[in-house]
Amino acid sequence: PHELVSAFFTGKAQDPAHRIVVLAKVLAHEHTLGYDDFEHSILKAVDGVEIKNLTQLASILSSTETTNLQEFCEFVLSENHKMVFERNAMFA
């Protein structure tokens, strides 16, 4: 994928803790129907928050503040592709 190659050769981290988070493949499941073609994409944001590393991603997804406020969770990938999941189903 062009964006991953470009990030590898020209990307500069703004912060030492910044790491690219890559969605390698969406696994088949009843809640991921329609998203199975998404692969090798950079995860840009979750619920409007720019993702800087896996630790931050885990923190956002497990945050009780976010979990209690929003019914859906939106993932923004490279090329502005979006995946939206029902939050309760993600943790069922």
C-alpha positions, 0 to 999 in steps of 0.5 A: 500500500502506497501510504504505508510505504510513503510513511516508512520512507518519509514519515517523521514522528512528531512525538517520540511516543508516536507510532503508526497503528496499522489495521492489517485485516478485518476478521470475519464476524457478524459485526464486521459485515461490509468491512472485510475488504479493509486491510493494510490501512493506517488507523488515523482516529477513533471517535474523533481522537487522533491515534498516536500508538496502540497504548492510546488506542486501548485506553480510548476503547476501554475508557468508561467516559467514552463507553457511557456517552456514545452508542457507536464507535467510529474508526477513521482509516487512511484515505478517509475510509470509516468503520462504525461499530455498535459499542456494546457489540464490540465488548460483548 
